[in-house]
Amino acid sequence: YTFLKKQQGFIQRQLLKTEKNEWVDIVHWTTEEEARKATNKFATHTSNYPYILMIAPRSVEKLYLQPTASYTLTS
């Protein structure tokens, strides 16, 4: 999380776990370009090595999605 907080355009991160012990890491950015830049830096930044070692490389799928709508609960 420390790495992400320092990246330009970072908004929010959500880490989710399924019933099958699969992980989904959702990271929100102000632009796709900033997301791609941070993704490229991530693998080479030494602070991320412990996290990277826990990931099976073939299990990773990166998606860059464009928001189409946003919904929030209001009281």
N, C-alpha and C positions, 0 to 999 in steps of 0.2 A: 504494500500500500504506500510506503514511503516513496518508492520510485514513481508511482503514478501521480501522487500529489504534486510532484515537481515538474510534471510534463505539461507543456502548454496545451490548453484546450480541455484538460481533464475536468469532468463534471462529477461523476459518481461511479461507484463500482458496487456490483451485487454478486456474491458468490452463492450459488445454489447447489444443492445435492439432491439427486433423485433417489427413489427407493432402491434402485439397482446399484447404488454407490457410484453413479456417474456425476461428474461435476460440470456445471455450467457457469462460466465467468462472464458476466455482462458488464461492459464498461461503456459509459456514456461520454461522448466527446462533443465539442462545439462544432467540429468539422471532420469529415472523413480523412482529409489530408493530415490533420493533427493525429488522428487515430493511427494511421499508417506509419507516420514518423515514429511515434512512441512504440508501436509494435516492432519496428525494425531495431530500435535501440534496446528493447527489453532483453533480448537473448544475449546481448554482449555486456550488459551491466552486471558487475560482480555481485551486487546486493540481491540479485534475482536468482543466483545459482542454486541455493537450497530449494527454492520453489520449483525451478526447472528440473532438478534431479528427481522430483516426485512425479513428473509427468511422463507418460509413455508417448513418445513423439508421434507415433502413428494414430494415436487417439485424438489428436488435436485437429479441430476444424475451425478455421477463422472465417467469420462472416462479417461483412461490413454492410449493415442494413440502414436504410433510410426510414426515419419515422414518418408514419402517415397519419397518426392520431395519438392523442394522449388523454387519458381519463384519470380523474382524481376524485376521491370521496370528499364531500363537503358536509359540514354539519348544519 
